[in-house]
């Protein structure tokens, strides 16, 4: 009888232990824990916000995985967290609607964000301090297979219409940053990506139709890197606008101290404007102190103006202290490409002939292979 009771007690304990294990988020073989998102609620059990907060509260680097097929998650406020390690978010096709609250994902402690397979929209609005749809206060940001769109952000600190890292690298792969704006009264601004001290790496990424404005600071319509290198491959940076009355400005890309490297890049139809207290202006690229190397690319139809005393402007590429290495890249002020995208077809009209010539320069250039 005692033996039977012991067996029954042991079986009950085993069942209880098994139930306990199932209830706890599973740890991976490398120590990270995965927290699952199972509904589209703004908060509460199973929500993206709760999963992020739980992952941040756990020690070390952890992962948030969104259940496939959830569709859209609309936020009542940005999701902000302090973590002790890198946070990874697997979006599995989810759309995060920021609800026009001045941001969506905010890494307050600067431990870094890695995210893939997600869309962020309507993450604009008015904020205070540093602001963007995705912010890390000192950590690296790595996004892949992503879209950030329709997010006009306004604040009094540093601002970006897409991604902001305060002091670390930003990497985008297979992403689209489009139709956003960053406006600030006192800080640096970028329409797409702003890195304050880290490198920016763009791979198979599109940054188009973004706007950046600051009352006092440097500004980039597409990308602004304050001190880090910018490397772009198989990427389009076009139709972006940057304006400042007091600072350096780049319509497409501006690098303050780092180098710029293009490999099969379309950097076209961007606009840079600096006011009476403004600094240097580059329509396509502005490099303040770093070298620029462009290979198999187009830098076409950009515009740059400055009213600053002693400042310089160049529609295509402006270098202040670095050197330009041009490997089979077309650099031209011709804005016909902005009205009609380059075509590889042959045309007998004068306007189309100009456009086709630029396109032939691209098609004749071998693709970047590494």
ABEGO torsion letter per residue (X at the ends): XAAAAAAAAAAAAAAAAAAAAAABBBBBAAGBBBBBBABABABEBGBAAAAAAAAAABBEBBBBBBBBGAEBBBBABBBBBBBABBBBBBAGGBBBBAGGAGEABBBAAGAEBBBBGBBBBGABEBBBEBBBABBBBGBBBBBBGBBBBGBBBBBABBBBAABBBBGBBBBBBGBBBBGBBBBBABEBBBAABBBBGBBBBBBGBBBBGBBBBBABEBBBAABBBBGBBBBBBGBBBBGBBBBBABEBBBAABBBBGBBBBBBGBBBBGBBBBBBAABBBBBAABBBBGBBBBBBGBBBBGBBBBBABBGBBBBABBBBBGBBBBBBGBBBBABAAAAABBBBABBBABAAAAAAAAAAAAAAABBBBAX
